[in-house]
């Protein structure tokens, strides 16, 4: 059994109840809704239940910004609960969140196509207008209810995701296993970025090596075979960094860097990583073995040597951008390209200078 949760504002009560009761704007017409349990509620239709919940929400007096709590319990394929087990699930939720004086609705969605699942709507302000429902560690508490149901009703047991504290206290073997997968994901991410000149190329390469990408506020990377989810930022490369690297590759493809620009870019990376001092005049080519994965052999031909140098420096730049160093990436790249500041940056600097002088 899988447990999920959402919270909502008071203005969402009509949409939430309508969705749970499957009355208005059906997205899944094959699903049937059945009310399993109600506490402090009367009626079976959306307008009746919404009117009662709005009354309880009126007692909120702005004491909580998200007065509606929505929990979902999903069964595995082919599993189902009988009436007694469904009421037992409702009793567990009532007891865990102390809902004796709160409006609580538990509804079942069943379909011949999808898995059976249960929706629970809780109005956090109680009908006596006193203390609202405490949602501290609510996600963990819902998952604990799911684990109890699995044991009591002989359902398929699902592993509960570990909290960050549990991960810190996990065994060295588990940590090493996780680190290996994370390092492999970082390596695959780098390889996808080395030659990608568009976001489509990057996505295509990641899919070829077994990852799917999900874009939200950031970028999520899921290993398809194991189902492990990584945030791109946790792998050292946020979505904004990925876009900058792709823009660099695209610009390099249109207008290749000269040898002087390559050396300057190489020097900027070395300075940023503090491999050399700012006052050093000597070329930083001999520092390549410190921060670059590939070396250029002096015996190779000039063209091959130059193209290898470009590729090596590009890889060094991407390795540097993916690293956890919090430094000015734009300064490293645009400094080597000899580009001036954008007009927008100039305007903001001037605006800031005027503001400080006032």
N, C-alpha and C positions, 0 to 999 in steps of 0.2 A: 504494500500500500504506500502510495506517495502522498505527502501532505504539502500543500502550498497555501499562500496567504496573500491578501491585498488589503489595503485600507482606502477609505474614500471619504469625501466631504458629505455634509448633510444634503447638498443639492443633488447628489447622485443616487438618492434612495429610490426614486421611481425607476430609473434605468436598471439599477441592480436587482430589484425585486422582479421587474418585468423579465429580465434575463433569466433569473433563477426559476421563475414559474413558467417560462416559455409561452407567454401569452401574446406579446407584441413584437413585431419585427423578427420573426423566427429566422435565425441563420442556419439552424439544423432542424428542418421540419420532421426528420425521422425520429428525433429524440422526444421522449415523453417525460414530463415532469410529474413527480408524485411527492406530496408533502408527507414527511415521515414523522416530524415532531414539531410542536409549537409551544413556546413558553410566553405567557402574558400577551398572547395574540389570539384573535378570533377571526374566522373567515378563511376562504380559499382563493380569493381573487386578488389581483394586483392592487386595485383601487382601495379595497378594504384594508389590506395589510399596510399599504403605504400611508394611509391616513393615520393609522395607529402609531406607526413608527415616527411620523412627523411630529406627533404629539409628544412622544418621548424625547425626540431631538430638540424640541422647543424648551425642554428643561435643561438643556446643555449649558446655556448662558455663556457660550464661548470658552468653556473650560478645557476643551480639547479640539484641535484643528481638524482631526480625522475621527469623527464619532462613529463611523461605520467600519466594521471588521468583517471580512469575507474570507472564509477558509474553504479549501477544496480537498477532498479525500478521494483519490483515484485507485481503483482496483486493477490488478493485472488481468491480462487477457484470459477469458474463460472463467473468472472468479465472480462470485455473487454472495450476498448476505441475505439471510432470512429475516423475517420481521423482528424476532427477538434480538438478533445481533444488531440490527439497525437501531433499535431502541437503546441497546447497550452502548453503541457508539455515541448517541445523543447524550446519554447519561455521563459518559466520560468527558465530553466537551463541557457539559454543564458544571461538573465537579471541578475540572481543571481551572476554568476561568471564573468560577463562582457567579453563576448566572441566575441565581434564584430570583432576583428582582430586576432582571433585564429581559428585553424582548429578544427572543432567539427563534430562528427558523431553520430547520434542517430539511432539505429537499433532495430527492434522488433523481438523477438523469439516467435513463436506460435507453438503449438503442440496439438494434440488430447489427449495426455497423461498428459503432465505437464501444469502448469499455464502459462499464458502469462506474459512476462517480457521484459524490455527494457534495452539495453546496450548503454551507452554513453561514447565515447572516446574523451578526450580533450587533445590536444597538448598544453602544458603550454606556451612554447615560442611563442610569436605572430609572424605573418608574417612580421611585420615591424621591428622586432628585438629589441623591447624596453622592456617594463615591462612584466614579466611572470605572469601567473594567480595566484592570492593569494588564498591559500587553508586553511586559518585560520578558524578553527571551521567548516571545510567542512562537517563533518559528521552531525552536528546539522543543517547546512543549507540545506543539502539534505533531512533530515527528515522533515524540515519545508515545503519544496516543496511537499513532500508526503502528509502532512496534508492538504495543500491547495488543492491538487488534490482530496482528499477524500471529501472535502466540496463542491467543484465546480462540480465534476462529480458524486456525490452521491454514493461513494464507501464505502465499509466497513471500519469503523474507527479503526485504530490501535493505541494503546497507545505508545507514544514516551518514550523510556527509559530516566530516569532522569540523569542529570549530577551530579557530586559530589557536586557542589554548591547547586543544587536544593534539593539533599538529606539532606544537612545540614540544609536547611531552611524549610524542610517538617514538617508537624504537628507531635505532640507527639504521636498521635494514629498510624500514619503510621510508625514512628520510632519503636514504641513498637511492632507492627505487624511484622516488618522486624526482629527485635531483637529476637522475639519468634521463628521465622523460622530458624534463624541462630543458636540459641542455640540448637534447636532440631537437626539440621544437625550436629553440633559438638558432641552431645550426640550419634547420630547414628554412626558417624565416630569412636568415642571411642569404642563403643560396637563391631564394626566390627574389630577393631585392637586388642582387648584384647586377642583373642585366634587364630588369623590368623597366620598360619605358612608358608603361601605362598601368592603370589600376587593373584593367582586364588581364593583362599579361601576368601581373602579380597573383591575381586570384586563380588563374588557370594553372600556374606553376604550383601553387599551394594545394590545389585539388589533385594534381597528378601525384603528389607525394603523400596524399591521404588525409588532408585537412579540409574542413569546411569553415567558411568565414561568416560571421554574423555582425552586422553593423548596427550599433545603437548610438549612445553617447560616445562610445569608444569603439574598439574593434575586438570581437571575441573570436578565438581560434579553437576549434574543436577537432581533436584527433578522432577520426571516424571509427577506427577499429576498436579503440579502448573507451571512447566516449569522454575522455578527459578534456576539461575546458580550461583554456588559458586566456587571460587578458593579454592583449598585445603589449600593453604598458608593463605588465609583470615580466614579460620577456625582454624588456629593455627598449622596446620600440613602439611608442604610441602611434596612433593614427596620423597625427600631425607630422611626426618624424618620417613615417612611411611615405606620406605625400611629398615631403621635401626630398627624400632620396630618389623617388621616381622622377620628380622635376629635374634633379641634378642629372640623372641618367639620360633623360630626354634632351636636355640642353647639350650634354656632352655628345650625344649622337648627331645633333644638328651642326654643332660647332665644336669640333674636338679641341681639347686643351693643347696649348703649345708646351714645349719642353720647359720654358721658364715658368709658366703657370703651374705645371706639374710639380716642379721643384718648390715653388712657393706654397702650393697646397700641402705638399709633404711636410714642409717646414712648419706651417700653421698647425698641422695635426701634432707634430712632435712638441711644439711649444705648448699646445693645449693640454697635452698629456704630461708636460713637464719633463720630457726626455732631454731637452736642451735648454740652455739659458737664452734669454732674449738678446743678449749682447754677442752671441756667437755668430761669426760671419761665415764660417766654413759651411759648406753644403751639408745637409742632414741625410744624404743618401746612405751613409754608413750606419745610420740609426735604424735602417729599415728592418733589420733582423729583430729589433726590440718590439716593434708594434705592427709588423706586417707578416702575413702568413706565407707569402711567396717571395722569393728572391730573384733578382735579375742577374744572369751570368754574363760577365764582361766579354766572353768569347763569342756570344751570339751576334748576329748581324745587327746593323743599326736599326733597320725598320722593325725587326722582331723585338729588339731590346726596347725601343721606344713604345711599341704597342704593349709589351709586357709591363713596362713601367706604368703606363696609363692604367692598365687593368689592376695592377698591384696597388696603386695609389687610390683608385676608386674603391677597392675592397677595404683599404685602410680607413678611408673616410666613412664608409658604411659601418665598419667595426667600431669606429669611434662614436658615430651617432647612436649606435645601438647600446653602447656602454652606459653604465649608470651615472657617468660624470655629468654634473649639472653646469654646463658651460655654454658659451655662446656659439651654437652651431653655425648660425648664419655668418658670424664673423670669420670663422675658419674657411667656409666655402667662398663667400663673396669677396673676402680679402684676397684669395688666390686668383679669383676671376677678374680682379681689378674693377669691380663694379661699384658705382656710387650708391649712396643711400637712396631709397625710393622717395618720391615727392611727399608721400604720406608721412613717412618717418621724419622728414625734414620739417613738415608742417607741425607735427606733434611736438618735436623738440623746441621749435620756436615758440609755440604756445606755452610750453612748460617754462621756458626761460622768461617770457613776459610775465607769467603768473608769479614766479619767484621774485622778480624785480619790483613788483607792485607793493 
